């Protein structure tokens, strides 16, 4: 079993990292930044690289792969967040561990997922660790783009850019990893626009697929400003339902585990002295829910962009390349009711809504403003 087996559509990047991990190439450096669109497999390739480095073999040994997959290797340190941004204290604490010597192999590997979620102040803490790296520590940062990182950090890392895998590549991966049939795999990969994580969810979660369909049907049914305002409210509700479905089971399991560790029986009263610990867990879960909701809203906007992109393709006579084939008749009717320039204007408005929401504009206002442009 090789660490690279489950990667798809990134042969060039794999070759670079395999060569670096072999120790026979001058391409090896102490800090890497792996960039690529969401769903391109940034963290997957980061962990494959980590396994190769930790095993001392570019193909990696099965035991190391298992340890890395379970995140239990003693020389692997991981920083990830389910909040909107990283806390400065957790980054400072994480950076301190980079000075520990490796205990089992050649390197200590430091992986930071979603490094773009660091504020400037937090990034400066990381910068200090990158400026004075221990000899046998390798940093692997993941972000959508190098533009998401401070210039001072970009100057101290080697950037490796991933491409988006093809729909066929993702579909093949789903068949191998999930055992789904070819039709289901192709549909999930296509609707997810090759986003690997979302494709897996659409292939296995009928509710997620249904929520996506409701979003598109709501958009196609708009005819006036009132419809647009109501559609925005409905889409935010869909995003909320999706976020709850994504986090509820995990939240319940975490709370039950915390109560057991505190010696509290299910349904029992929590002693006042222990309430602060549960309050900390509740706060963490609320922060995670905020990020999950924001991610869900962004996903809805991406799905809407695919819808209006398809309408544009139909208007330009490119029916064969539409993404949402299940809506082919609706797309043709929508294409006949407006002009390509108007559709492109809606796509620009949806992209602007994504930027505004990322900048903390109220999602309802940003979404309403975008949807009003789609009225036919």
C-alpha positions in Angstrom: 0.0 0.0 0.0 1.4 3.4 -1.1 0.5 6.7 0.4 -0.2 8.0 -3.1 -2.7 5.3 -4.0 -5.8 7.3 -3.1 -4.8 10.5 -4.9 -6.3 11.3 -8.2 -5.6 13.8 -11.0 -2.4 15.1 -9.5 0.3 13.1 -11.2 2.7 16.1 -11.7 2.5 17.2 -8.1 2.9 13.6 -6.9 6.1 13.3 -9.0 7.6 16.4 -7.4 6.8 15.3 -3.9 8.0 11.7 -4.4 11.2 13.0 -5.8 11.6 15.3 -2.8 10.8 12.5 -0.3 13.4 10.2 -1.9 16.2 12.4 -0.5 18.0 12.2 -3.9 16.6 15.4 -5.3 17.6 19.0 -4.7 13.9 20.0 -4.7 13.6 19.1 -1.0 13.0 22.1 1.3 12.0 22.8 4.9 8.6 24.4 4.1 6.0 23.7 1.4 2.7 25.4 0.5 0.2 23.2 -1.3 -2.4 25.2 -3.1 -5.4 24.3 -5.1 -9.2 24.9 -5.4 -11.4 23.6 -2.7 -11.9 19.8 -3.2 -8.7 19.4 -5.2 -7.2 17.2 -2.5 -4.7 19.5 -0.8 -4.8 17.9 2.6 -4.8 14.4 1.1 -1.6 15.0 -0.9 -0.1 16.7 2.2 -0.6 13.6 4.3 0.7 11.4 1.5 3.8 13.5 1.4 4.1 13.3 5.2 3.9 9.5 5.1 6.6 9.3 2.5 8.9 11.6 4.6 8.2 9.8 7.8 8.8 6.3 6.3 12.0 7.4 4.5 10.6 5.8 1.4 9.0 7.8 -1.5 6.4 5.0 -1.8 6.1 4.8 2.1 5.6 1.6 4.0 2.1 0.3 5.0 2.7 0.7 8.8 3.5 4.4 8.4 0.6 5.0 6.0 -1.7 3.5 8.7 -0.3 5.7 11.4 -0.6 8.8 9.3 -4.1 7.9 8.2 -5.1 7.5 11.8 -3.1 10.7 12.7 -1.1 8.8 15.4 2.4 8.9 14.1 4.7 10.3 16.8 6.5 12.6 14.4 3.4 14.0 12.7 1.9 17.2 14.1 -1.3 18.5 12.7 -3.1 21.9 13.1 -6.6 22.2 11.8 -9.6 24.3 12.8 -13.3 24.0 12.5 -13.7 27.6 13.4 -13.8 30.6 11.1 -10.2 31.5 12.0 -7.3 30.0 14.0 -6.6 31.3 17.5 -3.2 32.8 18.0 -2.5 30.8 21.1 -3.1 27.4 19.3 -0.7 28.5 16.5 1.9 29.6 19.0 1.7 26.3 20.9 1.8 24.3 17.6 4.9 26.2 16.4 6.6 25.3 19.7 6.3 21.6 18.9 8.2 22.1 15.6 11.4 22.3 17.7 11.1 18.7 19.0 13.4 16.2 17.5 11.9 13.4 15.5 11.6 10.2 17.6 11.1 7.5 14.9 12.4 8.8 11.6 14.3 11.4 9.6 11.8 14.2 10.0 9.2 15.9 12.2 6.4 16.9 9.8 4.1 19.8 10.6 0.9 19.9 8.6 -1.4 23.0 8.7 -4.8 22.5 7.0 -6.6 25.7 5.8 -3.6 27.9 6.6 -5.5 30.7 4.9 -7.7 30.9 8.0 -4.9 32.6 9.9 -5.2 36.3 10.6 -2.2 38.5 9.9 -1.3 38.6 13.6 -1.5 34.8 13.8 0.5 34.4 10.6 3.3 36.3 12.1 3.6 33.7 14.9 4.0 31.1 12.2 6.5 33.3 10.3 8.9 33.2 13.2 9.0 29.4 13.2 9.6 29.3 9.4 12.4 31.9 9.7 14.4 29.7 12.1 13.5 26.1 11.2 15.1 23.1 13.0 17.2 21.0 10.7 14.9 18.0 10.6 11.5 19.7 10.6 9.4 20.0 7.5 6.4 22.3 7.3 3.5 21.5 4.9 0.8 24.3 4.7 -2.4 24.0 2.7 -4.4 26.9 1.3 -6.6 27.6 -1.8 -4.0 30.1 -3.2 -0.6 31.5 -2.4 -2.4 34.9 -2.5 -4.2 33.9 0.7 -0.8 33.9 2.6 1.3 36.8 3.7 4.1 37.7 1.3 6.6 37.1 4.0 5.4 33.5 4.4 5.2 32.9 0.6 8.9 33.9 0.4 9.9 31.2 2.8 8.0 28.2 1.3 8.0 26.3 -1.9 4.6 26.5 -3.5 3.1 23.5 -5.2 -0.1 24.2 -7.2 -2.6 21.5 -7.7 -5.1 21.3 -10.5 -8.7 20.3 -10.2 -9.1 16.6 -11.0 -11.4 15.7 -13.9 -15.0 14.4 -13.4 -13.9 11.0 -14.7 -11.0 10.9 -12.2 -13.2 11.8 -9.3 -15.9 9.3 -10.4 -13.3 6.5 -10.6 -12.1 7.4 -7.1 -15.7 7.2 -5.8 -16.2 3.8 -7.3 -13.0 2.5 -5.7 -13.3 4.1 -2.3 -17.1 4.0 -1.8 -18.1 1.1 -3.9 -20.9 3.1 -5.6 -22.1 2.3 -9.1 -20.7 4.1 -12.2 -23.9 6.2 -12.7 -24.0 7.4 -9.1 -20.3 8.2 -9.1 -20.5 10.2 -12.4 -23.5 12.2 -11.2 -21.9 13.0 -7.8 -18.6 14.0 -9.4 -20.3 16.1 -12.0 -22.7 18.0 -9.6 -19.8 18.5 -7.2 -17.8 20.0 -10.1 -14.9 17.6 -9.2 -14.8 18.7 -5.5 -13.8 15.4 -4.0 -15.2 15.9 -0.5 -18.6 17.1 -1.8 -18.7 14.4 -4.4 -18.4 11.8 -1.7 -21.2 13.4 0.2 -23.5 13.6 -2.8 -22.8 10.0 -3.6 -23.7 8.7 -0.2 -26.1 11.2 1.3 -29.5 11.4 -0.4 -30.6 14.3 1.8 -27.6 16.4 0.7 -28.5 15.7 -2.9 -32.1 16.6 -2.3 -31.1 19.9 -0.6 -29.0 20.8 -3.6 -32.0 20.1 -6.0 -34.3 22.3 -3.9 -31.8 25.2 -4.1 -31.7 25.0 -7.9 -35.5 24.6 -8.3 -36.0 27.6 -6.0 -33.7 29.8 -8.2 -35.4 28.7 -11.4 -38.9 29.6 -10.0 -38.1 33.3 -9.3 -40.0 35.9 -11.3 -40.0 39.0 -9.2 -38.3 40.8 -6.3 -40.6 39.1 -3.7 -39.6 35.7 -5.1 -35.9 36.6 -4.9 -36.3 37.7 -1.2 -38.2 34.5 -0.4 -35.7 32.4 -2.3 -32.8 33.9 -0.3 -34.6 33.1 3.0 -35.3 29.5 1.8 -31.7 29.0 0.7 -30.4 30.2 4.0 -32.7 27.7 5.7 -31.4 25.0 3.4 -27.8 25.9 4.4 -28.8 25.8 8.0 -30.4 22.4 7.7 -27.3 21.2 5.9 -25.0 22.6 8.6 -27.0 20.9 11.3 -27.0 17.6 9.5 -23.3 17.9 9.2 -22.5 18.7 12.8 -25.4 17.4 15.0 -24.3 13.8 15.3 -20.8 14.8 16.1 -21.9 17.4 18.6 -24.1 14.9 20.4 -21.3 12.3 20.5 -18.8 14.9 21.9 -21.2 16.0 24.6 -22.0 12.4 25.6 -18.2 11.7 25.8 -17.6 14.8 27.9 -20.3 13.9 30.3 -18.9 10.4 30.7 -15.4 11.7 31.3 -16.8 14.0 34.0 -18.7 11.1 35.6 -22.2 12.5 34.9 -24.9 10.0 34.0 -27.0 10.6 30.9 -29.8 13.0 31.8 -28.2 13.8 35.1 -27.5 17.2 36.6 -24.1 18.7 36.0 -22.4 19.9 39.2 -21.7 23.6 39.2 -18.0 23.0 39.5 -18.0 21.2 36.2 -20.2 23.5 34.2 -17.4 25.6 32.9 -15.9 22.6 31.1 -19.2 21.9 29.3 -19.5 25.6 28.6 -16.1 25.5 26.8 -17.3 22.6 24.7 -20.6 24.4 23.9 -18.6 27.5 22.8 -16.4 25.4 20.6 -19.4 23.7 19.0 -21.0 27.0 18.3 -17.9 28.3 16.6 -17.8 25.1 14.5 -21.5 25.6 13.6 -20.8 29.1 12.4 -18.1 27.9 10.1 -20.2 25.0 8.9 -23.1 27.4 8.1 -20.8 29.8 6.3 -19.3 26.9 4.3 -22.9 25.7 3.5 -23.9 29.2 2.2 -20.8 29.3 0.1 -21.6 25.9 -1.3 -25.1 27.1 -2.3 -23.6 30.0 -4.1 -21.3 27.7 -6.0 -24.2 25.5 -6.9 -26.1 28.6 -8.2 -23.0 29.6 -10.2 -23.1 26.2 -11.9 -26.8 26.7 -12.7 -26.3 30.1 -14.4 -23.2 28.9 -16.0 -25.3 26.1 -17.6 -27.9 28.7 -18.7 -25.1 30.6 -20.4 -23.9 27.5 -22.1 -27.4 26.7 -23.5 -27.7 30.3 -24.7 -24.4 29.9 -26.6 -25.4 26.6 -28.1 -23.1 24.5 -25.8 -25.8 22.2 -24.4 -23.4 19.2 -24.4 -21.2 20.7 -21.6 -23.9 21.5 -19.0 -23.3 20.4 -15.4 -26.9 20.0 -14.2 -28.1 17.7 -16.9 -31.1 16.6 -14.7 -32.5 20.1 -15.2 -32.0 20.3 -19.0 -35.5 21.3 -19.9 -35.7 23.9 -17.2 -32.3 25.3 -18.3 -33.6 25.7 -21.9 -36.7 27.5 -20.7 -34.6 29.8 -18.6 -32.1 30.4 -21.4 -35.0 31.5 -23.7 -36.3 34.1 -21.2 -33.2 36.2 -21.0 -29.9 37.2 -22.7 -26.4 35.9 -22.2 -25.2 39.3 -20.9 -27.9 39.3 -18.2 -27.0 35.7 -17.1 -23.3 36.7 -16.9 -24.3 39.7 -14.8 -26.0 37.3 -12.4 -22.9 35.1 -12.2 -20.8 38.2 -11.3 -23.4 39.1 -8.6 -23.2 35.6 -7.1 -19.4 35.8 -7.0 -19.6 39.2 -5.4 -22.0 37.7 -2.8 -19.3 35.1 -1.9 -16.8 37.9 -1.4 -19.2 40.0 0.7 -20.1 37.1 2.9 -16.5 36.2 3.4 -16.1 39.8 4.5 -18.8 39.4 7.2 -21.7 41.1 5.2 -25.0 39.7 6.4 -25.6 36.5 4.3 -29.3 37.4 3.7 -28.6 40.8 2.3 -25.7 39.6 0.1 -27.8 36.7 -1.2 -30.9 38.8 -1.8 -28.9 41.4 -3.8 -27.4 38.6 -6.0 -30.7 36.8 -6.6 -32.5 40.0 -7.6 -30.2 40.2 -10.7 -31.6 36.8 -11.8 -35.2 37.8 -12.1 -36.4 37.1 -15.6 
